[in-house]
Amino acid sequence: MAYPATHLQEEQLLTRYLRGLVRTGGSAPDRSPGYQTRTCANCGQHTKFVLDPSGVWYSCSSCQRLA
């Protein structure tokens, strides 16, 4: 799959930032706080999407559909 150049630049910037954090004694941030706020494509509500126990999928807190 091809990525636009801007996407690749963003990934490289993030990678350099995380390496710099570790090098200076900081630690990389956690993968996810367990939720994200977004608009559900199914019910249209702007609500929290909660991470499932396996840590892979998010589900809408309003209609419980997976995202």
C-alpha positions, 0 to 999 in steps of 0.5 A, a space after each residue: 500500500 502506498 502512503 502519501 509523503 506527508 504520512 511518512 514524514 509524520 511517522 518519522 517525526 513521531 519515531 524521532 520524538 519517542 527515541 529522544 524521550 527514551 534517550 533523555 531518560 523519559 519514557 514513551 507514553 502508554 499506547 492508549 488511555 483506554 478510550 477515544 472521543 469520536 463521532 460514531 458512523 452508526 448512530 452519529 453521536 460524538 461520544 467516547 469509544 471504549 477499548 475492549 479488554 483485548 486492546 484491539 477494538 473500540 466500541 461506541 458507548 452509545 450504541 455499542 457498535 465496534 469501530 
